[in-house]
Amino acid sequence: MKDLILNNKRSDLDCIAAPVKVCMARFESDFAAALGVSEMPMQVIVDFLLDTPGKRFRPLLVFLVASLCGEVNGQTHRVASFVEMLHTATLLHDDVVDGDLERRGKPSVNARWDNLSAVLAGDYLLARALLLLSDPQDAAILSEMLQTSLTMSVGELVQHQRRKECLAKEPVAVPSRENIVSESLPEEAYLDIITHKTARLIRSCCVAAALSVGAPQKLVEGLGRFGLLLGQVFQMRDDVLDADDPQTAACAEKLLPQYQSLAMEALDPLSPMAQHPEYLASLRGLTTFCATRSL
């Protein structure tokens, strides 16, 4: 499998996903089935969510990592649906907290219905996700995911507190992005926020995927390190693209090249331990996509 040449477009993600396209097709079917509900008010919202899918980045990562380590199985598919449900639930809650009225080019659930409906829909997704990993054989993976959920909640609260503190301060004139970084957002604080709110879940995608196919502990640990760095890269690129927050964008822009390199380097030691090392090319392509994408 050759290294991928990317142009930062949606088609690039399709190219990266090509080796696991059968898994991704089954994922869409499994995901819709797992979200099924007989009560009409909730089913209407579920159908709305299914009609506005995102990039499916996290399930894709799960299948690529599992394929690197072994053979994708039923537990791997449950992990993929779990992480997408957890991610979607956090978006529903975030839109309520932030008052966002649009998501993926369409009205958000809280805009289309109301805040209470969005919160309850998010709670429903979390409950359905937990049911997916409720078998005793899923205990280690569920423990990983629950710890990540706790970390994400703490990270969101830390970010919310920082916003309040920033709003309480008098605005100051800042002449350049470099000064914004040094005066308004220390790198350590920025890394702590994005690790909690985004990178930890992407790390858990890698860890859970590896566990689902019985990967050795050293490989699981190595993929966890890669996943954390990939998650930081993913959020840094998001922040660079966010013109509404120049302080965060400046910090992200400064750190992004370094962390992209670190993520790439984290893949190098994994080849001797992997059952199918050819999937490393896809993971490198995914890293490049995360660091350079425009969507």
N, C-alpha and C positions, 0 to 999 in steps of 0.2 A: 504494500500500500504506500503510494508516494505521498510526500508532504503536499499539503494543499496550498494552492495559490488563491488568496481571497481578495475580494473587492468591497467588503463591508456591506454587502447587500443581503436581503432575505434569501436569495438563491444560494449564497455562501453557506448559510445554515442548513439548507436542504442538501448541499453537497457534503457537508460534514456528517449529516445524519444518514447518508446513503448506506453505509455498512450495517445500520440497524433499522432500516426502513420497515422491515417486517415487524419488529418489536414496536416501533412507533405507531404503526397502523393498529396493532392489537391494543396498544395503550389507549388510543382514542375510544375504542369500543369498551374496554374495561372501565375506563374513567367514567363514561356516560352511564354504564350499568351500575357502578358503585354509588353514583350520586342519585340514583332513581328513588323517588318518593311518591307515595300514593296521594298525599294531601296536596290539593291543587295550588294553594297560595305559594308553597315552597317550590313545587315543581315548575311553576311559571318562572321563578327567579333562577332555578337551576338551568332551565332551558335557555334563558337569557345569557347566563354565564357560558354555557356550551357554545352559544352562537358567537361569542366574542373571545376566542382563545388567544392566549399570548404566544410567545415564541416556543413554549414547551422546552425551554432550556434545561430545566432541572430533570425531567424524565429522560431527555436525551443524554445528559451526563450520566445518569444512573445506568442506562443501557450500554454506553460506551465503556464505562469502568467495569461493569460486570463482564462484558465481553472480553476485556483485557485480561481479566483474572480467571475466567472460566466459561461456563455455559449458562446463559440466561435461563431462569426457571420461574415457576409460579411466584415464589417469594420475591424475586426481583421485580416482577410486574406489580406486586402489591406495594413494594417500596416506591416504585415510580408513581403510582396513583396517590400514595400517602403524601409524598413531598409536594405534588402539585396541588392537592387539597389544602395542605397547610399553607403553602404560598398564597393560594387564592383567598383563603380565609384572612390572612394578614392584610391583603390588599383591600378587602371589603372593610375591615376595621380601620385601616389607615385612611381610607377615603372619608370615613365619618369623622375621624379625629381631625384631619386636615381640611375638611370642608370641600374636598375636590368633587367637582360635578361632572368630570369626564374621565373615562378610562378606555384606553385603546381606541380612541377616536369616536367613542359612543358615550351616551350618558352613563354615569356610574350607577350602581344599584341604589345608592342613597338619593341620587337625583331622580332616577326613574320611579322609585317608590318613596321611601323615607329612611331616616336614620335607623329607626328601630328595626325595620325590615332588613337592612343591610347588616346590622349587628347580629340578628338572629340567624340570618343566612350564613354568616361567618361561623357562628357557633355550631350550626348544623354541619358544615363542612368539617370542622374539627372533630365532632363526634363520629362522623362517618369515617374519617381518617383513622381514628383510634380503633374502630371496629375492624379495619383492614389488617391490623397487626395485633389482634387479640389472642391468637393461638400461642400456646406455651413455647413453640419453636421460634416464635418471633421475639422472645423476651429481650435478647441482647440488642436487637435492632430498635425495638420500641424504647428501651432505656436510653439509647443514643438520641433518639428523636425527641423524647420528652425533655431531656437535659437541654437540647438545642432550643426547644420551645421556651423554656425558662430563660435561657440566655437572650433570646430575641425580645422577650417582654421587658427584661431589664434594660436592654439596649435602646428600645423605643422610649422608655421612661427617661433614660439619661439624655437622649436627644431632645425630648420635649422640655426637660428642665433647662438645657442649654439655650433653647429658643427663648424661653421665658426670661432668662438672664440677659440675653442679647437685646431683647425688646425693652428691658428695663433700663438699659444704658442709654446715655445720650449719643446720638449719631455723631461720628467724627469723619472728617474728610480724609480719604485714603488715596494717595496719589498713584499707587501702582498695585498690581497683583502681588508682587513680592512682599510689599509691606502688609497686605491683607493677611498673607500666610503667617508672617512672624508676629503680628500684633493681635489678630483676631481669632485664629484657630491653630493652636499648637498641633504639630503633626501627631504627637502621641495621643492627644485627645481625639483627633479625627480617626486614627486607626482603631482606637478602642470602640468608637461609635459604629463604624462600618463592619468591624469584626462581629459585634454583637447583633446588629440588625440584619446583616446580609451574609457575610462570609461564613458564619457558623453553620447556617443551613446548607450552603453549598458544600462545605466540608462534610456534613453528615450525609449528603447525597453520595459522596464517594465512599465513605466508610460503610454505610448501609449496603450499598451495591456490592462492595467487596465481600462483606460478611455473608450476603445472600448466596454467594457461589462458593463459600468455604475457602476464601483466600487466606494464606498464612498471615500471622499477626504482623510480621515485619512489613509485608506488602500493604496491609490495611493501614498501618501507621504512616507509611510513605504516601499513600493516596490521601490520607487525612491532611498531611502537610500540603500536598498539592492543592487539595480542595479549598483549604483556607486561603491560600494565596490567590487561587482563581476567583474566589468570592470577593476578595479585596479588589482585584483587578476589575471585576464586573461592576462593583459599586463605584469605583473610582471613575470608570467611563461614564456611568450614569450621571455622576456629579459634574463631570466636565461638560456634559451636554445640557446641564441644568443652568440656563442663563439667569434664573431668578435668585440664585444664591452664589454671588461672586466669591465670597470668602471660602466656601467649601469647594467651589470649582477650581480656585487657584491652588488650594492644597492638593486636590486630586490630580491636577495637571502636573504638578511638580513630582509627585510620587509614582504616577502611573508607569512610566518607562522602567523604573527600577523594579517594581513589583511584577510587571510582565516578564522581565528577565528571570526573576526569582522563581516564578511559576514554571517557566520553561525548564529551568535548571532542576527543579524538583522532580521532573519526569525522568531525567536521565538515569538515576540509579534503579529505576523500576523495571527496566527491560529484562534483566536476567531472571527476575522473579515471576514475570508475567507468563501465563500460558499462551497468550496470543499477543505478543509485543507489537504486531502490526497496527493495533488499535492506538498505539501511542501517537501515530501521525494524526489521527482524528482529534485526539486530546490537545495536541499542539495547535491544530487548526482552530479548535474551539477557543483556546486561550487567545490566539491572535484575533479572532472574531470579537471576543469580549473586550479586548483592549482598543479596538479600532472601529467598532460598529457605529453606525449613525442612526440606529433604531433601537 
